[in-house]
Amino acid sequence: MIFPWLWRVMPGPAWVRVLMLMLLIAALVAALFQWVFPWVSVTFDIQDQNVEAGP
């Protein structure tokens, strides 16, 4: 798994590791919202949804 590997590789005491992991997760989420999600929305045209009425 990636998180145990990250925990072992990161330097410093536990509180520094937690802080660095929180910053890493925040940067990942920011990158997803800034570049990945808009690209997926435009590329796959997921905004155009039609819901038909039932019988």
Backbone as a printed PyTorch tensor [residue, N CA C, xyz], in Angstrom:
tensor([[[  0.8390,  -1.1820,   0.0000],
         [  0.0000,   0.0000,   0.0000],
         [  0.8870,   1.2510,   0.0000]],

        [[  0.3450,   2.3250,  -0.5160],
         [  1.1440,   3.5340,  -0.6710],
         [  1.3230,   4.2920,   0.6410]],

        [[  0.2980,   4.3470,   1.4890],
         [  0.4110,   5.1550,   2.6950],
         [  1.4080,   4.6110,   3.7070]],

        [[  1.4520,   3.2900,   3.9560],
         [  2.5240,   2.8000,   4.8490],
         [  3.9110,   3.0740,   4.2790]],

        [[  4.0680,   2.9660,   2.9760],
         [  5.3530,   3.2540,   2.3600],
         [  5.6950,   4.7330,   2.5430]],

        [[  4.7160,   5.6230,   2.3010],
         [  4.9590,   7.0550,   2.5010],
         [  5.3340,   7.3510,   3.9460]],

        [[  4.6450,   6.7220,   4.8830],
         [  4.8970,   6.9620,   6.3070],
         [  6.3270,   6.5730,   6.6780]],

        [[  6.8100,   5.4690,   6.1380],
         [  8.1750,   5.0200,   6.4380],
         [  9.2230,   5.8990,   5.7750]],

        [[  8.9400,   6.4090,   4.5900],
         [  9.9220,   7.1720,   3.8220],
         [ 10.0430,   8.6170,   4.3200]],

        [[  8.9650,   9.1690,   4.8340],
         [  8.9680,  10.5760,   5.2330],
         [  9.8320,  10.7920,   6.4740]],

        [[ 10.6050,  11.8850,   6.4890],
         [ 11.4670,  12.1640,   7.6380],
         [ 10.7100,  12.8770,   8.7580]],

        [[ 11.2860,  12.8540,   9.9360],
         [ 10.7680,  13.6370,  11.0440],
         [  9.8880,  12.8550,  11.9900]],

        [[  9.4780,  13.5120,  13.0600],
         [  8.5890,  12.8730,  14.0310],
         [  7.1730,  12.7250,  13.4660]],

        [[  6.3250,  12.0530,  14.2060],
         [  4.9810,  11.7310,  13.7190],
         [  4.1750,  12.9770,  13.3870]],

        [[  4.2670,  14.0300,  14.2030],
         [  3.4440,  15.2190,  13.9360],
         [  3.8680,  15.9150,  12.6500]],

        [[  5.1640,  15.8490,  12.3120],
         [  5.6430,  16.4390,  11.0570],
         [  5.1530,  15.5990,   9.8850]],

        [[  5.1630,  14.2960,  10.0370],
         [  4.6680,  13.4090,   8.9770],
         [  3.1850,  13.6470,   8.7210]],

        [[  2.4110,  13.7910,   9.7920],
         [  0.9760,  14.0510,   9.6420],
         [  0.7620,  15.3730,   8.9170]],

        [[  1.4960,  16.3960,   9.2970],
         [  1.3770,  17.7020,   8.6440],
         [  1.7440,  17.6140,   7.1660]],

        [[  2.8230,  16.9260,   6.8570],
         [  3.2410,  16.7860,   5.4570],
         [  2.2180,  15.9770,   4.6530]],

        [[  1.6460,  14.9320,   5.2420],
         [  0.6300,  14.1570,   4.5340],
         [ -0.6260,  14.9840,   4.3010]],

        [[ -1.0040,  15.8060,   5.2670],
         [ -2.1690,  16.6670,   5.0810],
         [ -1.9270,  17.6760,   3.9620]],

        [[ -0.7230,  18.2380,   3.9000],
         [ -0.3890,  19.1730,   2.8190],
         [ -0.3650,  18.4660,   1.4690]],

        [[  0.1370,  17.2540,   1.4430],
         [  0.1690,  16.4750,   0.2080],
         [ -1.2390,  16.1600,  -0.2800]],

        [[ -2.1170,  15.7770,   0.6280],
         [ -3.5000,  15.4750,   0.2520],
         [ -4.2050,  16.7430,  -0.2200]],

        [[ -3.9740,  17.8710,   0.4580],
         [ -4.5780,  19.1370,   0.0380],
         [ -4.0920,  19.5420,  -1.3510]],

        [[ -2.8160,  19.3560,  -1.6350],
         [ -2.2770,  19.6770,  -2.9590],
         [ -2.8720,  18.7630,  -4.0230]],

        [[ -3.0540,  17.4990,  -3.6950],
         [ -3.6550,  16.5580,  -4.6390],
         [ -5.1000,  16.9380,  -4.9470]],

        [[ -5.8720,  17.2700,  -3.9260],
         [ -7.2640,  17.6700,  -4.1300],
         [ -7.3330,  18.9690,  -4.9320]],

        [[ -6.4580,  19.9120,  -4.6320],
         [ -6.4350,  21.1700,  -5.3850],
         [ -6.1020,  20.9210,  -6.8550]],

        [[ -5.1420,  20.0470,  -7.1290],
         [ -4.7900,  19.7300,  -8.5120],
         [ -5.9500,  19.0430,  -9.2320]],

        [[ -6.6570,  18.1760,  -8.5320],
         [ -7.8090,  17.5180,  -9.1490],
         [ -8.8760,  18.5360,  -9.5380]],

        [[ -9.2010,  19.4520,  -8.6280],
         [-10.2330,  20.4400,  -8.9230],
         [ -9.7710,  21.4680,  -9.9460]],

        [[ -8.4870,  21.7610,  -9.9940],
         [ -7.9790,  22.7900, -10.9020],
         [ -7.8410,  22.2760, -12.3340]],

        [[ -7.3130,  21.0730, -12.5040],
         [ -6.9980,  20.5940, -13.8490],
         [ -7.7220,  19.3210, -14.2650]],

        [[ -7.8280,  18.3500, -13.4130],
         [ -8.3440,  17.0380, -13.8290],
         [ -9.8540,  17.0580, -14.0330]],

        [[-10.6150,  17.5200, -13.0400],
         [-12.0680,  17.4960, -13.1650],
         [-12.5790,  18.3530, -14.3170]],

        [[-12.0510,  19.5670, -14.5300],
         [-12.5170,  20.3270, -15.7100],
         [-12.1820,  19.6230, -17.0260]],

        [[-11.0180,  19.0030, -17.1250],
         [-10.6550,  18.2870, -18.3450],
         [-11.6050,  17.1210, -18.5880]],

        [[-11.9390,  16.3680, -17.5390],
         [-12.8600,  15.2360, -17.6740],
         [-14.2390,  15.7290, -18.0850]],

        [[-14.6790,  16.8360, -17.5010],
         [-15.9930,  17.3850, -17.8140],
         [-16.1000,  17.7810, -19.2890]],

        [[-15.0690,  18.4150, -19.8120],
         [-15.0920,  18.8470, -21.2120],
         [-14.8880,  17.6640, -22.1530]],

        [[-13.9980,  16.7690, -21.8020],
         [-13.6570,  15.6560, -22.6860],
         [-14.7990,  14.6610, -22.8280]],

        [[-15.4520,  14.3240, -21.7360],
         [-16.4810,  13.2870, -21.7640],
         [-17.8990,  13.8560, -21.7780]],

        [[-18.0500,  15.1710, -21.7940],
         [-19.3420,  15.8500, -21.9040],
         [-20.3550,  15.2900, -20.9050]],

        [[-19.9630,  15.2830, -19.6370],
         [-20.8510,  14.7270, -18.6150],
         [-21.8690,  15.7450, -18.1240]],

        [[-21.7920,  16.9920, -18.5780],
         [-22.7520,  18.0010, -18.1680],
         [-24.0710,  17.8750, -18.9100]],

        [[-24.0640,  17.2360, -20.0530],
         [-25.2650,  17.0920, -20.8650],
         [-25.9880,  15.8140, -20.4650]],

        [[-26.8330,  15.9220, -19.4430],
         [-27.5560,  14.7450, -18.9660],
         [-29.0390,  14.9550, -19.1910]],

        [[-29.6900,  13.9350, -19.6860],
         [-31.1280,  13.9810, -19.9200],
         [-31.7890,  12.8910, -19.0830]],

        [[-32.8310,  13.2640, -18.3980],
         [-33.5950,  12.3060, -17.6250],
         [-35.0000,  12.2770, -18.2280]],

        [[-35.3950,  11.1170, -18.6850],
         [-36.7090,  10.9890, -19.2940],
         [-37.7390,  10.6160, -18.2270]],

        [[-38.9490,  11.1130, -18.4430],
         [-40.0320,  10.7960, -17.5180],
         [-40.4320,   9.3400, -17.6660]],

        [[-40.8650,   8.7670, -16.5780],
         [-41.3010,   7.3720, -16.5800],
         [-42.6340,   7.1950, -17.2980]],

        [[-43.1160,   5.9720, -17.4570],
         [-44.3680,   5.7190, -18.2040],
         [-45.6000,   6.2510, -17.5200]]])
